[in-house]
Amino acid sequence: MNESMKRYRMIDIGIFTALAIVSEMMGFFLHNRLSGAGYYISFGILLSVAAMIRWGRYGSLVYIIASVPMVFLATFRFRPAYWSIR
């Protein structure tokens, strides 16, 4: 594989990862803010499947990296008062 194709793959996976992170965080915050929200659809999974179809095993990095911020958000139950300096 030539250098330009490797660079294109990394840029493409980076864009997919950024979109997956944003969609996962938006889904998490909206699910917690909206009353009566029983479930939500994860668009991060859809983006990671599209990346895996395009790039094979390298595309699986999209969801692995996108799930890291969700681990911290779910663990700390992101509350602005918790993070404020006292």
N, C-alpha and C positions, 0 to 999 in steps of 0.2 A: 504494500500500500504506500502510495507516495505521500510526501509531507503535507501537501495541500488537503488531501483527503483526511489525514489524521487531525489536522487543524479544524477542518469542517466538522468532523465527528465530535471533537471536544467542545466546540462552540454550540453545536446542536444539543448535545447532552447538557451543557450548562444552561441553555435557555429552557429546555424541558424541566430541569431541576428547579430553576427559579420560579417557573410557573407552578410547579407542583407544590413548592414550599408556600407560595402565596395562597394557592387554593386551599391547602390543608389548614393554614392559619385562619383564613376567612371562614372556612367551614366550622372550625372549632369555636371561634368567637361568636359567630352568628348562632350556632347551636346553643351556646350558653346564654345568649342575650334574648333570644326569641322564646316567648312563653309557649308551652305546648308543643315544642319541637321534640318529637319522639325519636327521630332518626334523620340522618342526612346522607347524601351521596358524596363519596369521596372522589373528586375529580383528579386527585393525585394518582390514584390507581389507574385511571384511564390514561393519563399522560405517561405513566411508567410503562403501561402495556404498549402504547404507541412507540415509545422509545425502544422497547425490547423488540418490537417488530422491525424497526428500522436498523438497529445496531446489534441485535443479538444479546450476548451476555453483558456487553458494556452498558446496554440500556437498563439493566437491573440496578445500576448505581443510582438512577434517578429516584426510585422510591426509597432506597436505603438512606440516601442523603436527605431526602425530603421528610423522612420520619424522625430524624434526630431532633429538630425543634419541637415536634409534637410530644416527644418523650418529656422534654423539660416543661412544656406548657401543662401537660397533664399531671406531672409530678408536683409542680409548685402551685397548681391551680391559679394561674396568673391573675393576680389582684394588684392593681396599681398602688394601693396603700402598702402592700407588702414590700414593694421595691422602692418606696420613697425613703429619702434620707431623713433621719430624725435628729 
